[in-house]
Amino acid sequence: MNIRNILVVSPMYQDLQTLIQEKKLHYNFRFLPEQDVTNEDFVWADSFVGFNLSTQYDYGQVQWVHSLGAGVDRFLHKKIWPQHVLLTRTICSFGQRIAEYCLSYILKDLQCHDHFKQLQQAQTWQPRAPKLLSQQKVMIYGTGEIGQKTAEVLAGFGVEVYGVSLSGKEKKHFKQVFSFEHHFSKLQEMDFIINTLPLTEKTEQVFNKEIFSHVSHVGFINVGRGASVNEEDLLHALYTNSVKFAVLDVFSEEPLPQNHTLWNHPRVIITPHISAVTTPREAVDCFVETLKRIEDKQPLKNQVDVRRGY
């Protein structure tokens, strides 16, 4: 692979430019916001670095595409990827960030934050014993890097952590990992469900009435992809108390439309896709390391299997 010209497109393109220029790399760069990108830029480039663009461009014109995000469904889902183009993704602190995000909302529930806030507003002194993390059971869907880190953090507090993956292969930090076909019997024991799955044809709307019918008064946290959830089935599960609350960081349509039902649901918490932000420095460090490995013909730990979608 002969990489000379690199096109970097991002809302934070100026920060990326400053950090990359500090590295004094011997390549030709173009740093642009998305609205300034043209097809001529892709004709010029050997490599594209960025998030997927809203305008459709032919990625087959370059040799390598590097995603600034952990997910690559915007490049691959329901699209035909040119087989000769290498696709890599950013790996950085995503796992730790998502683990802490999930932990914060689990603790919010166990420590009865909302309950005590209501009592404070009513000027009422009414003790209630918070629950312990070590008494909780959590099912994490997705046992990749992010799911494993989340399991590690939760297990460190004594949480009984189970996993669900396409293969059902055992992974470190999980008490047990199930395949999709064999996990339903365990679901009814769970206190919390966390989705970290990538979006593929097999995971689209996987959280539907079938899964929600197997749980009772469970907390649901989605930090994977919005399209993995059937929103109507989730709303029904909230109505029937199969799901006691939902923390949603990702949605099928982003930003979430202002007239969407989820905005005003009393037991839904919405955050604007911030559970695993890509900081400019982390993005540049991962990109530069990947570029060096390509240059040195070393194995890539962040190469995407385009057939599997992650």
Secondary structure, 3 states (H helix, E strand, C coil): CCCCEEEEECCCHHHHHHHHHHCCCCCEEEEECHHHCCHHHHHHCCEEEECCCCCCCCHHHCCEEEECCCCCHHHHCCCCCCCCCEEEECCCCHHHHHHHHHHHHHHHHHCCHHHHHHHHHCCCCCCCCCCCHHHCEEEEECCCHHHHHHHHHHHHCCCEEEEEECCCCCCCCCCEEEEHHHCHHHHCCCCEEEECCCCCCCCCCCECHHHHCCCCCEEEEECCCHHHECHHHHHHHHHCCCEEEEEECCCCCCCCCCCCHHHHCCCEEECCCCCCCCCHHHHHHHHHHHHHHHHCCCCCCCECCCCCCC
